Amino acid sequence: MAKKNANFNLPVEEKLKNLNDLQTVNTKINNIKKLQGELPLEVSGLENEINTLGKRIAELEEDMKEMNMQVTQHQNQIKESESLIERYNKQQNNVKNNREFEALAREVELQNLDIQLANKRIKETQIKLSNKQITLEASKSKEAEKNRDMDIKQEELQNIITKTEKDEEKLLRKEKRCRKKIDDNLLDIYDSLQNAYANGLAVVTIERNTCGGCFSEVPPQVQLDLDQRKRIIRCEHCARILVAHNIDKSLAQLEEEQAENVE
């Protein structure tokens, strides 16, 4: 497969400059992302919590609906038993013998037991309903709180996006232009290093004789080689690409020299 970028003939000086430009653009993009901070994750997390609470509330309401139906069924059963007791009591006044009387008395006793059991079930269900109601109110209160938090976080995030959107779009376009100036082999190295480090620094300068990425000491000979810009040098500790801190100024001087030679 053919390479998209093939700037193999560029001077090392210019290759380093292009890499440094790309790193500068990427760092600015990362800084915009930092402004958003953890807000996108927080908003997403709140959305998940609200969805979970919503499902929990729906389940509680369905459970309570079912329990209320059970209470109604028990109440209807009590009414039916009371009606039967009243009928059996009237029948006892017209019995012809003790056996019929005792049979009706047993039916009355059974119905009273059914009433007691139904009242017990109603009491137990009402206790469960009370507990469910407390949980439901707490869940709704928490849901409302999470909704308020999400509204605040979404507004903060939208404000940041609104403020930085144009800058980010410009930087993304500039990033594309920068990447086109770099051959694919170097881009592969650059992208690999960017992904390897949380701060996204693949190209760093020497600061106070140390690598700007891992802060390990850079030998004097390596620094001398960097100043000469004859080859691409990577930190022996973190493998980041090293550039001289005055790379921009040096390239301008190089361009002037090239212009003079043409003249």
FENFEN-V927084 format. One record per backbone hydrogen bond with DSSP energy under -0.5 kcal/mol. CO is the residue of the C=O (numbers start at 0). NH is the residue of the N-H. Records with the same first field share a line. If there is no record, write none. Layout:
CO->NH / NH
//
This chain:
4->183
5->7
6->9
10->14
11->15
12->16
13->17
14->18
15->19
16->20
17->21
18->22
19->23
20->24
21->25
22->26
23->27
24->28
25->29
26->30
27->31
28->32
29->33
30->34
31->35
32->36
35->38
37->41
38->42
39->43
40->44
41->45
42->46
43->47
44->48
45->49
46->50
47->51
48->52
49->53
50->54
51->55
52->56
53->57
54->58
55->59
56->60
57->61
58->62
59->63
60->64
61->65
62->66
63->67
64->68
65->69
66->70
67->71
68->72
69->73
70->74
71->75
72->76
73->77
74->78
75->79
76->80
77->81
78->82
79->83
80->84
81->85
82->86
83->87
84->88
85->89
86->90
87->91
88->92
89->92
90->93
91->94
96->100
97->101
98->102
99->103
100->104
101->105
102->106
103->107
104->108
105->109
106->110
107->111
108->112
109->113
110->114
111->115
112->116
113->117
114->118
115->119
116->120
117->121
118->122
119->123
120->124
121->125
122->126
123->127
124->128
125->129
126->130
127->131
128->132
129->133
130->134
131->135
132->136
133->137
134->138
135->139
136->140
137->141
138->142
139->143
140->144
141->145
142->146
143->147
144->148
145->149
146->150
147->151
148->152
149->153
150->154
151->155
152->156
153->157
154->158
155->159
156->160
157->161
158->162
159->163
160->164
163->167
164->168
165->169
166->170
167->171
168->172
169->173
170->174
171->175
172->176
173->177
174->178
175->179
176->180
177->180
178->181
182->186
183->187
184->188
185->189
186->190
187->191
188->192
189->193
190->194
191->195
192->196
196->199
199->201
201->240
203->242
204->206 / 211
205->207
206->209
208->217
209->206
210->214
215->210
216->218
218->222
219->223
220->224
221->225
222->226
223->227
224->228 / 229
230->232
232->241
234->238
239->234
240->203
241->232
242->205
243->246
245->249
246->250
247->251
248->252
249->253
250->254
251->255
252->256
253->257
254->258
255->259
256->260
257->261
258->262
//
